[in-house]
Amino acid sequence: MQIGGKYYKQLPIEPWDYIAANGLGFFEGNIIKFVTRAARDGRREDLIKAQHYLAKLIELTPVGDNDQSREGTSPRAEPQLT
């Protein structure tokens, strides 16, 4: 069921299906959603929204011994509030 715009109905996979299938959290999901919209419509505003969610995700993600970014992978767990 689609409520509202037709942003995603014409895509091979809808962002929320991808987000759910990969167990992504709120911030990651919004990043995927806005990047997908920007790629389809070329709207810079959507890229700025994605950047905003990414900045918050980075802020909430603790850096420590389990930081895997150096190895080219990222953790899938939800960020812990500190």
Biopython code that builds the backbone (N, CA, C, O; Angstrom):
import numpy as np
from Bio.PDB.StructureBuilder import StructureBuilder

atoms = [
    (1, "MET", "N", (0.844, -1.179, 0.000)),
    (1, "MET", "CA", (0.000, 0.000, 0.000)),
    (1, "MET", "C", (0.887, 1.240, 0.000)),
    (1, "MET", "O", (1.774, 1.368, 0.845)),
    (2, "GLN", "N", (0.665, 2.114, -0.902)),
    (2, "GLN", "CA", (1.422, 3.361, -0.997)),
    (2, "GLN", "C", (0.544, 4.502, -0.529)),
    (2, "GLN", "O", (-0.568, 4.683, -1.026)),
    (3, "ILE", "N", (1.036, 5.265, 0.421)),
    (3, "ILE", "CA", (0.332, 6.454, 0.888)),
    (3, "ILE", "C", (1.185, 7.651, 0.507)),
    (3, "ILE", "O", (2.362, 7.710, 0.863)),
    (4, "GLY", "N", (0.617, 8.592, -0.204)),
    (4, "GLY", "CA", (1.373, 9.767, -0.591)),
    (4, "GLY", "C", (2.016, 9.615, -1.955)),
    (4, "GLY", "O", (1.462, 8.989, -2.858)),
    (5, "GLY", "N", (3.208, 10.205, -2.085)),
    (5, "GLY", "CA", (3.901, 10.285, -3.365)),
    (5, "GLY", "C", (4.281, 8.948, -3.967)),
    (5, "GLY", "O", (4.160, 7.899, -3.334)),
    (6, "LYS", "N", (4.743, 9.013, -5.202)),
    (6, "LYS", "CA", (5.130, 7.817, -5.941)),
    (6, "LYS", "C", (6.649, 7.737, -6.067)),
    (6, "LYS", "O", (7.170, 7.204, -7.046)),
    (7, "TYR", "N", (7.350, 8.267, -5.076)),
    (7, "TYR", "CA", (8.814, 8.320, -5.132)),
    (7, "TYR", "C", (9.442, 6.963, -5.422)),
    (7, "TYR", "O", (10.388, 6.870, -6.204)),
    (8, "TYR", "N", (8.928, 5.923, -4.805)),
    (8, "TYR", "CA", (9.649, 4.660, -4.759)),
    (8, "TYR", "C", (8.984, 3.524, -5.519)),
    (8, "TYR", "O", (9.622, 2.499, -5.760)),
    (9, "LYS", "N", (7.734, 3.673, -5.899)),
    (9, "LYS", "CA", (6.987, 2.580, -6.519)),
    (9, "LYS", "C", (7.608, 2.106, -7.832)),
    (9, "LYS", "O", (7.442, 0.944, -8.203)),
    (10, "GLN", "N", (8.308, 2.971, -8.528)),
    (10, "GLN", "CA", (8.849, 2.613, -9.836)),
    (10, "GLN", "C", (10.265, 2.030, -9.744)),
    (10, "GLN", "O", (10.863, 1.711, -10.772)),
    (11, "LEU", "N", (10.802, 1.888, -8.545)),
    (11, "LEU", "CA", (12.149, 1.340, -8.367)),
    (11, "LEU", "C", (12.113, -0.178, -8.343)),
    (11, "LEU", "O", (11.086, -0.761, -7.994)),
    (12, "PRO", "N", (13.213, -0.833, -8.707)),
    (12, "PRO", "CA", (13.269, -2.301, -8.641)),
    (12, "PRO", "C", (13.049, -2.843, -7.227)),
    (12, "PRO", "O", (12.435, -3.896, -7.054)),
    (13, "ILE", "N", (13.545, -2.132, -6.225)),
    (13, "ILE", "CA", (13.301, -2.476, -4.823)),
    (13, "ILE", "C", (13.048, -1.173, -4.066)),
    (13, "ILE", "O", (13.809, -0.214, -4.191)),
    (14, "GLU", "N", (11.985, -1.150, -3.291)),
    (14, "GLU", "CA", (11.671, 0.052, -2.533)),
    (14, "GLU", "C", (12.630, 0.179, -1.361)),
    (14, "GLU", "O", (13.008, -0.825, -0.759)),
    (15, "PRO", "N", (13.033, 1.415, -1.029)),
    (15, "PRO", "CA", (13.984, 1.598, 0.057)),
    (15, "PRO", "C", (13.580, 0.910, 1.360)),
    (15, "PRO", "O", (14.439, 0.360, 2.049)),
    (16, "TRP", "N", (12.294, 0.928, 1.713)),
    (16, "TRP", "CA", (11.942, 0.318, 3.000)),
    (16, "TRP", "C", (12.090, -1.192, 2.969)),
    (16, "TRP", "O", (12.344, -1.803, 4.008)),
    (17, "ASP", "N", (11.939, -1.808, 1.810)),
    (17, "ASP", "CA", (12.194, -3.241, 1.695)),
    (17, "ASP", "C", (13.687, -3.524, 1.873)),
    (17, "ASP", "O", (14.062, -4.474, 2.561)),
    (18, "TYR", "N", (14.534, -2.704, 1.255)),
    (18, "TYR", "CA", (15.985, -2.850, 1.404)),
    (18, "TYR", "C", (16.398, -2.624, 2.855)),
    (18, "TYR", "O", (17.191, -3.387, 3.407)),
    (19, "ILE", "N", (15.860, -1.576, 3.469)),
    (19, "ILE", "CA", (16.186, -1.231, 4.853)),
    (19, "ILE", "C", (15.798, -2.372, 5.788)),
    (19, "ILE", "O", (16.590, -2.773, 6.642)),
    (20, "ALA", "N", (14.589, -2.894, 5.631)),
    (20, "ALA", "CA", (14.116, -3.991, 6.483)),
    (20, "ALA", "C", (14.926, -5.261, 6.255)),
    (20, "ALA", "O", (15.297, -5.935, 7.216)),
    (21, "ALA", "N", (15.203, -5.597, 5.002)),
    (21, "ALA", "CA", (15.932, -6.823, 4.674)),
    (21, "ALA", "C", (17.349, -6.806, 5.223)),
    (21, "ALA", "O", (17.921, -7.859, 5.503)),
    (22, "ASN", "N", (17.921, -5.613, 5.380)),
    (22, "ASN", "CA", (19.289, -5.492, 5.856)),
    (22, "ASN", "C", (19.382, -5.091, 7.322)),
    (22, "ASN", "O", (20.475, -4.869, 7.843)),
    (23, "GLY", "N", (18.233, -4.998, 7.987)),
    (23, "GLY", "CA", (18.213, -4.692, 9.415)),
    (23, "GLY", "C", (18.813, -3.340, 9.767)),
    (23, "GLY", "O", (19.445, -3.191, 10.813)),
    (24, "LEU", "N", (18.616, -2.352, 8.895)),
    (24, "LEU", "CA", (19.180, -1.037, 9.149)),
    (24, "LEU", "C", (18.310, -0.262, 10.124)),
    (24, "LEU", "O", (17.101, -0.482, 10.207)),
    (25, "GLY", "N", (18.931, 0.640, 10.855)),
    (25, "GLY", "CA", (18.229, 1.446, 11.844)),
    (25, "GLY", "C", (17.627, 2.712, 11.237)),
    (25, "GLY", "O", (17.661, 2.925, 10.025)),
    (26, "PHE", "N", (17.083, 3.532, 12.107)),
    (26, "PHE", "CA", (16.379, 4.752, 11.704)),
    (26, "PHE", "C", (17.262, 5.689, 10.884)),
    (26, "PHE", "O", (16.868, 6.135, 9.807)),
    (27, "PHE", "N", (18.448, 5.983, 11.394)),
    (27, "PHE", "CA", (19.317, 6.931, 10.710)),
    (27, "PHE", "C", (19.806, 6.372, 9.380)),
    (27, "PHE", "O", (19.782, 7.071, 8.367)),
    (28, "GLU", "N", (20.249, 5.120, 9.374)),
    (28, "GLU", "CA", (20.690, 4.489, 8.134)),
    (28, "GLU", "C", (19.556, 4.441, 7.111)),
    (28, "GLU", "O", (19.763, 4.682, 5.922)),
    (29, "GLY", "N", (18.366, 4.129, 7.592)),
    (29, "GLY", "CA", (17.208, 4.052, 6.705)),
    (29, "GLY", "C", (16.894, 5.380, 6.041)),
    (29, "GLY", "O", (16.593, 5.432, 4.848)),
    (30, "ASN", "N", (16.965, 6.442, 6.808)),
    (30, "ASN", "CA", (16.699, 7.762, 6.225)),
    (30, "ASN", "C", (17.789, 8.163, 5.247)),
    (30, "ASN", "O", (17.508, 8.816, 4.241)),
    (31, "ILE", "N", (19.023, 7.786, 5.525)),
    (31, "ILE", "CA", (20.110, 8.064, 4.584)),
    (31, "ILE", "C", (19.827, 7.369, 3.252)),
    (31, "ILE", "O", (19.926, 7.981, 2.189)),
    (32, "ILE", "N", (19.473, 6.081, 3.322)),
    (32, "ILE", "CA", (19.144, 5.319, 2.104)),
    (32, "ILE", "C", (17.974, 5.972, 1.363)),
    (32, "ILE", "O", (18.010, 6.131, 0.143)),
    (33, "LYS", "N", (16.952, 6.341, 2.110)),
    (33, "LYS", "CA", (15.750, 6.934, 1.502)),
    (33, "LYS", "C", (16.082, 8.222, 0.756)),
    (33, "LYS", "O", (15.668, 8.398, -0.390)),
    (34, "PHE", "N", (16.819, 9.114, 1.388)),
    (34, "PHE", "CA", (17.097, 10.407, 0.762)),
    (34, "PHE", "C", (18.106, 10.301, -0.376)),
    (34, "PHE", "O", (17.990, 11.029, -1.362)),
    (35, "VAL", "N", (19.085, 9.419, -0.265)),
    (35, "VAL", "CA", (20.033, 9.223, -1.364)),
    (35, "VAL", "C", (19.306, 8.623, -2.569)),
    (35, "VAL", "O", (19.580, 8.993, -3.711)),
    (36, "THR", "N", (18.386, 7.706, -2.312)),
    (36, "THR", "CA", (17.608, 7.109, -3.397)),
    (36, "THR", "C", (16.774, 8.169, -4.110)),
    (36, "THR", "O", (16.724, 8.205, -5.339)),
    (37, "ARG", "N", (16.132, 9.017, -3.344)),
    (37, "ARG", "CA", (15.330, 10.084, -3.947)),
    (37, "ARG", "C", (16.196, 11.040, -4.746)),
    (37, "ARG", "O", (15.819, 11.453, -5.842)),
    (38, "ALA", "N", (17.354, 11.395, -4.207)),
    (38, "ALA", "CA", (18.253, 12.321, -4.900)),
    (38, "ALA", "C", (18.748, 11.719, -6.208)),
    (38, "ALA", "O", (18.851, 12.418, -7.216)),
    (39, "ALA", "N", (19.055, 10.423, -6.196)),
    (39, "ALA", "CA", (19.532, 9.772, -7.413)),
    (39, "ALA", "C", (18.451, 9.748, -8.488)),
    (39, "ALA", "O", (18.737, 9.854, -9.680)),
    (40, "ARG", "N", (17.222, 9.607, -8.050)),
    (40, "ARG", "CA", (16.113, 9.528, -9.007)),
    (40, "ARG", "C", (15.705, 10.902, -9.535)),
    (40, "ARG", "O", (15.456, 11.065, -10.729)),
    (41, "ASP", "N", (15.637, 11.883, -8.643)),
    (41, "ASP", "CA", (15.100, 13.193, -9.004)),
    (41, "ASP", "C", (16.160, 14.273, -9.161)),
    (41, "ASP", "O", (15.859, 15.362, -9.649)),
    (42, "GLY", "N", (17.396, 13.993, -8.758)),
    (42, "GLY", "CA", (18.466, 14.973, -8.868)),
    (42, "GLY", "C", (18.308, 16.166, -7.950)),
    (42, "GLY", "O", (18.796, 17.256, -8.248)),
    (43, "ARG", "N", (17.627, 15.961, -6.834)),
    (43, "ARG", "CA", (17.384, 17.063, -5.893)),
    (43, "ARG", "C", (18.512, 17.165, -4.871)),
    (43, "ARG", "O", (18.717, 16.257, -4.066)),
    (44, "ARG", "N", (19.220, 18.250, -4.913)),
    (44, "ARG", "CA", (20.315, 18.490, -3.962)),
    (44, "ARG", "C", (19.803, 18.514, -2.518)),
    (44, "ARG", "O", (20.501, 18.079, -1.603)),
    (45, "GLU", "N", (18.605, 19.013, -2.322)),
    (45, "GLU", "CA", (18.017, 19.095, -0.986)),
    (45, "GLU", "C", (17.961, 17.718, -0.317)),
    (45, "GLU", "O", (18.183, 17.607, 0.889)),
    (46, "ASP", "N", (17.668, 16.679, -1.087)),
    (46, "ASP", "CA", (17.632, 15.329, -0.523)),
    (46, "ASP", "C", (19.025, 14.854, -0.108)),
    (46, "ASP", "O", (19.157, 14.132, 0.880)),
    (47, "LEU", "N", (20.057, 15.247, -0.843)),
    (47, "LEU", "CA", (21.423, 14.908, -0.444)),
    (47, "LEU", "C", (21.808, 15.613, 0.850)),
    (47, "LEU", "O", (22.507, 15.045, 1.689)),
    (48, "ILE", "N", (21.354, 16.838, 1.008)),
    (48, "ILE", "CA", (21.625, 17.579, 2.246)),
    (48, "ILE", "C", (20.900, 16.921, 3.420)),
    (48, "ILE", "O", (21.445, 16.848, 4.521)),
    (49, "LYS", "N", (19.684, 16.444, 3.191)),
    (49, "LYS", "CA", (18.961, 15.726, 4.245)),
    (49, "LYS", "C", (19.702, 14.446, 4.621)),
    (49, "LYS", "O", (19.826, 14.130, 5.804)),
    (50, "ALA", "N", (20.196, 13.707, 3.626)),
    (50, "ALA", "CA", (20.965, 12.490, 3.895)),
    (50, "ALA", "C", (22.219, 12.827, 4.695)),
    (50, "ALA", "O", (22.575, 12.111, 5.631)),
    (51, "GLN", "N", (22.880, 13.907, 4.329)),
    (51, "GLN", "CA", (24.083, 14.347, 5.030)),
    (51, "GLN", "C", (23.765, 14.683, 6.490)),
    (51, "GLN", "O", (24.554, 14.390, 7.389)),
    (52, "HIS", "N", (22.625, 15.288, 6.711)),
    (52, "HIS", "CA", (22.189, 15.645, 8.062)),
    (52, "HIS", "C", (22.015, 14.390, 8.929)),
    (52, "HIS", "O", (22.466, 14.356, 10.074)),
    (53, "TYR", "N", (21.362, 13.370, 8.381)),
    (53, "TYR", "CA", (21.193, 12.114, 9.118)),
    (53, "TYR", "C", (22.531, 11.402, 9.322)),
    (53, "TYR", "O", (22.749, 10.795, 10.370)),
    (54, "LEU", "N", (23.422, 11.469, 8.342)),
    (54, "LEU", "CA", (24.730, 10.849, 8.485)),
    (54, "LEU", "C", (25.546, 11.537, 9.573)),
    (54, "LEU", "O", (26.230, 10.869, 10.349)),
    (55, "ALA", "N", (25.481, 12.859, 9.638)),
    (55, "ALA", "CA", (26.188, 13.593, 10.683)),
    (55, "ALA", "C", (25.692, 13.180, 12.070)),
    (55, "ALA", "O", (26.493, 13.025, 12.992)),
    (56, "LYS", "N", (24.395, 13.004, 12.221)),
    (56, "LYS", "CA", (23.842, 12.584, 13.515)),
    (56, "LYS", "C", (24.254, 11.155, 13.828)),
    (56, "LYS", "O", (24.579, 10.849, 14.975)),
    (57, "LEU", "N", (24.247, 10.278, 12.839)),
    (57, "LEU", "CA", (24.667, 8.904, 13.043)),
    (57, "LEU", "C", (26.127, 8.854, 13.500)),
    (57, "LEU", "O", (26.463, 8.106, 14.417)),
    (58, "ILE", "N", (26.986, 9.639, 12.871)),
    (58, "ILE", "CA", (28.391, 9.700, 13.276)),
    (58, "ILE", "C", (28.508, 10.208, 14.704)),
    (58, "ILE", "O", (29.295, 9.681, 15.491)),
    (59, "GLU", "N", (27.729, 11.229, 15.041)),
    (59, "GLU", "CA", (27.744, 11.783, 16.399)),
    (59, "GLU", "C", (27.360, 10.732, 17.440)),
    (59, "GLU", "O", (27.941, 10.693, 18.524)),
    (60, "LEU", "N", (26.393, 9.887, 17.120)),
    (60, "LEU", "CA", (25.886, 8.903, 18.072)),
    (60, "LEU", "C", (26.689, 7.603, 18.103)),
    (60, "LEU", "O", (26.532, 6.798, 19.022)),
    (61, "THR", "N", (27.539, 7.396, 17.114)),
    (61, "THR", "CA", (28.287, 6.151, 17.026)),
    (61, "THR", "C", (29.591, 6.281, 17.798)),
    (61, "THR", "O", (30.458, 7.077, 17.438)),
    (62, "PRO", "N", (29.725, 5.489, 18.869)),
    (62, "PRO", "CA", (30.956, 5.577, 19.660)),
    (62, "PRO", "C", (32.151, 5.030, 18.887)),
    (62, "PRO", "O", (32.025, 4.079, 18.116)),
    (63, "VAL", "N", (33.297, 5.637, 19.103)),
    (63, "VAL", "CA", (34.536, 5.174, 18.502)),
    (63, "VAL", "C", (35.306, 4.437, 19.587)),
    (63, "VAL", "O", (35.472, 4.942, 20.697)),
    (64, "GLY", "N", (35.772, 3.242, 19.257)),
    (64, "GLY", "CA", (36.506, 2.478, 20.247)),
    (64, "GLY", "C", (37.254, 1.345, 19.600)),
    (64, "GLY", "O", (37.510, 1.353, 18.396)),
    (65, "ASP", "N", (37.603, 0.362, 20.418)),
    (65, "ASP", "CA", (38.358, -0.783, 19.937)),
    (65, "ASP", "C", (37.603, -1.575, 18.879)),
    (65, "ASP", "O", (38.220, -2.211, 18.025)),
    (66, "ASN", "N", (36.285, -1.542, 18.926)),
    (66, "ASN", "CA", (35.488, -2.298, 17.955)),
    (66, "ASN", "C", (35.201, -1.497, 16.686)),
    (66, "ASN", "O", (34.371, -1.905, 15.874)),
    (67, "ASP", "N", (35.882, -0.354, 16.506)),
    (67, "ASP", "CA", (35.704, 0.456, 15.298)),
    (67, "ASP", "C", (36.266, -0.306, 14.115)),
    (67, "ASP", "O", (37.478, -0.496, 14.011)),
    (68, "GLN", "N", (35.388, -0.744, 13.221)),
    (68, "GLN", "CA", (35.788, -1.566, 12.084)),
    (68, "GLN", "C", (35.977, -0.755, 10.814)),
    (68, "GLN", "O", (36.245, -1.320, 9.754)),
    (69, "SER", "N", (35.839, 0.567, 10.908)),
    (69, "SER", "CA", (35.917, 1.382, 9.700)),
    (69, "SER", "C", (37.286, 1.271, 9.033)),
    (69, "SER", "O", (37.397, 1.450, 7.820)),
    (70, "ARG", "N", (38.313, 0.983, 9.802)),
    (70, "ARG", "CA", (39.649, 0.840, 9.234)),
    (70, "ARG", "C", (39.738, -0.395, 8.353)),
    (70, "ARG", "O", (40.607, -0.467, 7.484)),
    (71, "GLU", "N", (38.858, -1.365, 8.557)),
    (71, "GLU", "CA", (38.899, -2.611, 7.813)),
    (71, "GLU", "C", (37.925, -2.618, 6.644)),
    (71, "GLU", "O", (37.780, -3.633, 5.962)),
    (72, "GLY", "N", (37.260, -1.498, 6.411)),
    (72, "GLY", "CA", (36.360, -1.404, 5.269)),
    (72, "GLY", "C", (34.971, -1.942, 5.521)),
    (72, "GLY", "O", (34.176, -2.040, 4.586)),
    (73, "THR", "N", (34.650, -2.295, 6.761)),
    (73, "THR", "CA", (33.296, -2.754, 7.081)),
    (73, "THR", "C", (32.747, -1.866, 8.180)),
    (73, "THR", "O", (33.499, -1.213, 8.904)),
    (74, "SER", "N", (31.454, -1.850, 8.295)),
    (74, "SER", "CA", (30.835, -1.061, 9.340)),
    (74, "SER", "C", (29.910, -1.928, 10.171)),
    (74, "SER", "O", (29.316, -2.873, 9.653)),
    (75, "PRO", "N", (29.781, -1.622, 11.451)),
    (75, "PRO", "CA", (28.896, -2.417, 12.299)),
    (75, "PRO", "C", (27.447, -2.197, 11.914)),
    (75, "PRO", "O", (27.090, -1.117, 11.444)),
    (76, "ARG", "N", (26.614, -3.193, 12.104)),
    (76, "ARG", "CA", (25.188, -3.090, 11.765)),
    (76, "ARG", "C", (24.334, -2.759, 12.973)),
    (76, "ARG", "O", (23.149, -2.457, 12.832)),
    (77, "ALA", "N", (24.916, -2.813, 14.148)),
    (77, "ALA", "CA", (24.140, -2.573, 15.359)),
    (77, "ALA", "C", (23.723, -1.117, 15.439)),
    (77, "ALA", "O", (24.397, -0.236, 14.906)),
    (78, "GLU", "N", (22.619, -0.876, 16.103)),
    (78, "GLU", "CA", (22.166, 0.484, 16.344)),
    (78, "GLU", "C", (23.188, 1.217, 17.200)),
    (78, "GLU", "O", (23.758, 0.623, 18.115)),
    (79, "PRO", "N", (23.434, 2.501, 16.923)),
    (79, "PRO", "CA", (24.365, 3.254, 17.750)),
    (79, "PRO", "C", (23.817, 3.403, 19.166)),
    (79, "PRO", "O", (22.612, 3.546, 19.369)),
    (80, "GLN", "N", (24.705, 3.366, 20.122)),
    (80, "GLN", "CA", (24.319, 3.549, 21.517)),
    (80, "GLN", "C", (24.421, 5.004, 21.893)),
    (80, "GLN", "O", (25.404, 5.661, 21.551)),
    (81, "LEU", "N", (23.429, 5.524, 22.591)),
    (81, "LEU", "CA", (23.477, 6.905, 23.057)),
    (81, "LEU", "C", (24.478, 6.985, 24.191)),
    (81, "LEU", "O", (24.503, 6.127, 25.074)),
    (82, "THR", "N", (25.296, 8.013, 24.163)),
    (82, "THR", "CA", (26.305, 8.182, 25.207)),
    (82, "THR", "C", (26.012, 9.366, 26.068)),
    (82, "THR", "O", (26.764, 9.653, 26.999)),
]
sb = StructureBuilder()
sb.init_structure("model")
sb.init_model(0)
sb.init_chain("A")
sb.init_seg("    ")
for serial, (resi, resn, name, xyz) in enumerate(atoms, 1):
    if name == "N":
        sb.init_residue(resn, " ", resi, " ")
    sb.init_atom(name, np.array(xyz, "f"), 0.0, 1.0, " ", f" {name:<3s}", serial, name[0])
structure = sb.get_structure()
